Amino acid sequence: MRIKEVIKEKGYTQKEFAEKLGMSTVGLAQIVAGKPSYTTLEKIAAALGVEIWELLVSKDEIVGKFRTLTNGSKENATCPHCGKSINIKVE
């Protein structure tokens, strides 16, 4: 889970981001340390302006996996947290 990392990348402290979400710092810390629901992940992703998958894996991890693909090749990626398919455009 990369929630804490993405919060920092976006320039927030955990306290500032918790306030943005209207929750306590302790509540946010519990979410970051636990297994948030899909609805909670949606809320966090929207507040950070990122896709849900970016809270789970880094772009570098995804790009590294697909670096060897040629144009037109397709490979399915799966979210390591929820098991859903991830659609990725590699340029």
CYANA upper distance limits for C-alpha pairs under 8 A (distance plus 0.5 A):
  1 MET  CA     32 VAL  CA      8.18
  1 MET  CA     55 LEU  CA      6.69
  1 MET  CA     56 LEU  CA      5.16
  1 MET  CA     57 VAL  CA      7.50
  1 MET  CA     81 HIS  CA      8.24
  2 ARG  CA      6 VAL  CA      6.61
  2 ARG  CA     54 GLU  CA      7.98
  2 ARG  CA     55 LEU  CA      5.36
  2 ARG  CA     56 LEU  CA      5.84
  2 ARG  CA     57 VAL  CA      7.09
  2 ARG  CA     58 SER  CA      8.16
  3 ILE  CA      7 ILE  CA      6.65
  3 ILE  CA     32 VAL  CA      6.65
  3 ILE  CA     55 LEU  CA      5.57
  3 ILE  CA     56 LEU  CA      7.85
  4 LYS  CA      8 LYS  CA      6.89
  4 LYS  CA     14 GLN  CA      8.09
  4 LYS  CA     32 VAL  CA      6.94
  5 GLU  CA      9 GLU  CA      6.65
  6 VAL  CA     10 LYS  CA      6.64
  6 VAL  CA     48 LEU  CA      8.37
  6 VAL  CA     54 GLU  CA      8.38
  6 VAL  CA     55 LEU  CA      7.21
  7 ILE  CA     11 GLY  CA      7.11
  7 ILE  CA     12 TYR  CA      6.08
  7 ILE  CA     13 THR  CA      7.50
  7 ILE  CA     14 GLN  CA      7.56
  7 ILE  CA     17 PHE  CA      7.72
  7 ILE  CA     48 LEU  CA      7.65
  8 LYS  CA     12 TYR  CA      5.91
  8 LYS  CA     13 THR  CA      6.84
  8 LYS  CA     14 GLN  CA      8.37
 10 LYS  CA     48 LEU  CA      7.47
 12 TYR  CA     16 GLU  CA      6.32
 12 TYR  CA     17 PHE  CA      6.31
 13 THR  CA     17 PHE  CA      6.67
 14 GLN  CA     18 ALA  CA      6.45
 14 GLN  CA     25 THR  CA      7.09
 14 GLN  CA     28 LEU  CA      7.95
 14 GLN  CA     29 ALA  CA      8.35
 15 LYS  CA     19 GLU  CA      6.79
 15 LYS  CA     24 SER  CA      8.23
 15 LYS  CA     25 THR  CA      5.85
 16 GLU  CA     20 LYS  CA      6.78
 17 PHE  CA     21 LEU  CA      6.80
 18 ALA  CA     22 GLY  CA      6.61
 18 ALA  CA     23 MET  CA      5.68
 18 ALA  CA     24 SER  CA      6.27
 18 ALA  CA     25 THR  CA      5.92
 18 ALA  CA     27 GLY  CA      8.37
 18 ALA  CA     28 LEU  CA      6.41
 19 GLU  CA     23 MET  CA      6.31
 19 GLU  CA     24 SER  CA      7.37
 19 GLU  CA     25 THR  CA      8.21
 20 LYS  CA     47 ALA  CA      8.31
 21 LEU  CA     44 ILE  CA      8.28
 21 LEU  CA     47 ALA  CA      7.94
 23 MET  CA     27 GLY  CA      6.80
 23 MET  CA     28 LEU  CA      7.40
 24 SER  CA     28 LEU  CA      6.89
 25 THR  CA     29 ALA  CA      6.61
 26 VAL  CA     30 GLN  CA      6.71
 27 GLY  CA     31 ILE  CA      6.91
 28 LEU  CA     32 VAL  CA      6.66
 29 ALA  CA     33 ALA  CA      6.58
 30 GLN  CA     34 GLY  CA      6.31
 31 ILE  CA     35 LYS  CA      7.11
 31 ILE  CA     36 PRO  CA      6.08
 32 VAL  CA     36 PRO  CA      8.04
 36 PRO  CA     40 THR  CA      6.41
 36 PRO  CA     41 LEU  CA      6.92
 37 SER  CA     41 LEU  CA      6.78
 38 TYR  CA     42 GLU  CA      6.66
 39 THR  CA     43 LYS  CA      6.82
 40 THR  CA     44 ILE  CA      6.70
 41 LEU  CA     45 ALA  CA      6.46
 41 LEU  CA     52 ILE  CA      6.84
 41 LEU  CA     55 LEU  CA      8.29
 42 GLU  CA     46 ALA  CA      6.56
 42 GLU  CA     52 ILE  CA      6.77
 43 LYS  CA     47 ALA  CA      6.72
 44 ILE  CA     48 LEU  CA      6.70
 45 ALA  CA     49 GLY  CA      6.37
 45 ALA  CA     50 VAL  CA      5.58
 45 ALA  CA     51 GLU  CA      6.31
 45 ALA  CA     52 ILE  CA      5.91
 45 ALA  CA     55 LEU  CA      7.67
 46 ALA  CA     50 VAL  CA      6.86
 46 ALA  CA     51 GLU  CA      8.08
 50 VAL  CA     54 GLU  CA      6.95
 50 VAL  CA     55 LEU  CA      8.39
 51 GLU  CA     55 LEU  CA      7.90
 52 ILE  CA     56 LEU  CA      7.69
 53 TRP  CA     57 VAL  CA      6.75
 53 TRP  CA     79 CYS  CA      7.48
 53 TRP  CA     86 ILE  CA      7.79
 54 GLU  CA     58 SER  CA      6.37
 54 GLU  CA     59 LYS  CA      7.54
 56 LEU  CA     79 CYS  CA      7.79
 56 LEU  CA     80 PRO  CA      7.81
 56 LEU  CA     81 HIS  CA      7.28
 57 VAL  CA     61 GLU  CA      7.11
 57 VAL  CA     62 ILE  CA      7.88
 57 VAL  CA     79 CYS  CA      8.37
 57 VAL  CA     80 PRO  CA      8.43
 58 SER  CA     62 ILE  CA      7.11
 59 LYS  CA     63 VAL  CA      6.48
 60 ASP  CA     64 GLY  CA      6.37
 61 GLU  CA     65 LYS  CA      6.90
 62 ILE  CA     66 PHE  CA      7.00
 63 VAL  CA     67 ARG  CA      6.22
 63 VAL  CA     90 VAL  CA      7.64
 66 PHE  CA     90 VAL  CA      7.75
 69 LEU  CA     73 SER  CA      6.44
 69 LEU  CA     74 LYS  CA      8.17
 76 ASN  CA     85 SER  CA      7.23
 76 ASN  CA     86 ILE  CA      7.70
 76 ASN  CA     87 ASN  CA      8.21
 77 ALA  CA     85 SER  CA      6.28
 77 ALA  CA     86 ILE  CA      5.88
 77 ALA  CA     87 ASN  CA      7.80
 78 THR  CA     83 GLY  CA      5.95
 78 THR  CA     84 LYS  CA      6.06
 78 THR  CA     85 SER  CA      5.09
 78 THR  CA     86 ILE  CA      6.18
 79 CYS  CA     83 GLY  CA      5.31
 79 CYS  CA     84 LYS  CA      5.93
 79 CYS  CA     85 SER  CA      6.74
 79 CYS  CA     86 ILE  CA      6.86
